Amino acid sequence: MGGVTLTAAYILPLLLIVWLWLGSDAATPLKLVITLLLPLFYLLHWIGIEQTRGWPASTSPPDRFEMIAADVIEPGRHGDREGVIHLLIRHDDSHQPRLYAVPYSRELHTMLFEARERIAAGRPQIGIMRDGSQGGSGAPVGNGRSIEFVDAGKRRMLPPKL
């Protein structure tokens, strides 16, 4: 949420309470109930914001992006949990990174390990999503799509500091 939106979410209910007490002919018990519910509204709003922080996008990654980082959660040995891979990526047209979740596959896990090594060596990686019919050497990510990582090209980054 932007700063203006969040500010409005906190100020508008407060203005409603002021109007209710000063400009409304509503019964006093109703005014008291609404006034006492205001802190509950703020608490629930805060909890809702905290719960959504860091959730991955519900859509598939864009067709072309820069990979910043990846986190791999392997499936449980006894089938007690599914594996998932979280990709922190930057769209071509955005400066803000975004988190995406894709289904786990051993092939993608291996590709990400190699891509992370290239990033650590100062070679940024571009992820390219392809439909299954386009071929290529990518790893499947579900919905008939695959992903592969290539060097970003001329842009060179400094190696990590030791």
URNOR-V137822 format. One record per residue. N is the residue number from 0. RES is the residue in one letter. PSI is psi in whole degrees, -180 to 180 (999 if undefined). D_FIRST is the distance of its C-alpha to the first C-alpha in Angstrom with 1 decimal. Layout:
{{N	RES	PSI	D_FIRST} {N	RES	PSI	D_FIRST}}
//
This chain:
{{0	M	140	0.0} {1	G	164	3.7} {2	G	-40	6.6} {3	V	-42	8.2} {4	T	-45	6.2} {5	L	-40	6.1} {6	T	-44	9.6} {7	A	-36	10.7} {8	A	-26	10.0} {9	Y	-32	12.4} {10	I	-39	14.8} {11	L	-45	15.6} {12	P	-35	17.2} {13	L	-41	19.1} {14	L	-36	20.4} {15	L	-42	21.5} {16	I	-44	23.5} {17	V	-46	25.1} {18	W	-40	26.1} {19	L	-42	27.4} {20	W	-36	29.6} {21	L	-30	30.8} {22	G	4	31.0} {23	S	152	31.5} {24	D	20	34.7} {25	A	157	33.2} {26	A	148	35.2} {27	T	-41	34.7} {28	P	-38	34.2} {29	L	-42	31.3} {30	K	-42	29.7} {31	L	-43	30.2} {32	V	-46	28.6} {33	I	-40	25.5} {34	T	-41	25.3} {35	L	-23	25.8} {36	L	-16	23.1} {37	L	-48	20.4} {38	P	-34	20.2} {39	L	-42	20.1} {40	F	-46	17.1} {41	Y	-41	15.2} {42	L	-47	16.6} {43	L	-37	15.6} {44	H	-45	12.0} {45	W	-44	12.0} {46	I	-41	14.0} {47	G	-41	11.8} {48	I	-44	8.8} {49	E	-35	11.7} {50	Q	-28	13.3} {51	T	-11	10.9} {52	R	125	10.5} {53	G	0	13.0} {54	W	141	13.9} {55	P	156	15.6} {56	A	145	15.0} {57	S	-4	17.2} {58	T	169	18.9} {59	S	157	21.6} {60	P	157	21.3} {61	P	170	22.0} {62	D	-29	25.7} {63	R	133	25.6} {64	F	164	23.5} {65	E	127	24.0} {66	M	130	24.2} {67	I	-47	22.9} {68	A	166	23.7} {69	A	147	24.7} {70	D	127	25.2} {71	V	127	28.0} {72	I	108	28.6} {73	E	155	32.1} {74	P	153	33.3} {75	G	149	35.2} {76	R	-30	38.9} {77	H	18	39.8} {78	G	18	37.2} {79	D	-14	35.1} {80	R	150	31.9} {81	E	151	30.8} {82	G	153	29.9} {83	V	149	26.7} {84	I	124	25.7} {85	H	127	22.2} {86	L	123	21.8} {87	L	113	19.4} {88	I	164	19.8} {89	R	125	18.9} {90	H	158	19.3} {91	D	-34	21.9} {92	D	13	19.7} {93	S	146	16.6} {94	H	-16	16.6} {95	Q	127	13.7} {96	P	159	15.4} {97	R	146	14.5} {98	L	132	16.3} {99	Y	149	18.7} {100	A	133	21.3} {101	V	154	24.8} {102	P	148	27.9} {103	Y	139	30.3} {104	S	146	33.5} {105	R	-38	36.1} {106	E	-46	36.4} {107	L	-38	32.7} {108	H	-45	32.8} {109	T	-43	35.8} {110	M	-41	34.2} {111	L	-38	31.1} {112	F	-46	33.5} {113	E	-40	35.4} {114	A	-39	32.3} {115	R	-35	31.0} {116	E	-40	34.5} {117	R	-38	34.4} {118	I	-44	31.0} {119	A	-27	32.6} {120	A	2	35.6} {121	G	18	33.5} {122	R	97	33.3} {123	P	148	29.7} {124	Q	136	29.4} {125	I	128	28.3} {126	G	136	27.6} {127	I	121	29.1} {128	M	134	28.6} {129	R	151	31.8} {130	D	155	33.1} {131	G	-28	36.0} {132	S	-13	38.5} {133	Q	-8	37.7} {134	G	-150	39.4} {135	G	179	38.6} {136	S	31	38.6} {137	G	169	35.1} {138	A	141	34.2} {139	P	141	33.2} {140	V	16	29.6} {141	G	164	30.3} {142	N	31	30.4} {143	G	17	33.2} {144	R	158	31.2} {145	S	165	32.0} {146	I	144	30.5} {147	E	159	32.3} {148	F	134	31.6} {149	V	160	33.4} {150	D	145	33.7} {151	A	-18	31.5} {152	G	-131	34.6} {153	K	-28	35.5} {154	R	118	32.4} {155	R	139	33.6} {156	M	156	31.8} {157	L	148	33.7} {158	P	159	34.6} {159	P	149	32.9} {160	K	146	34.4} {161	L	999	36.8}}
//
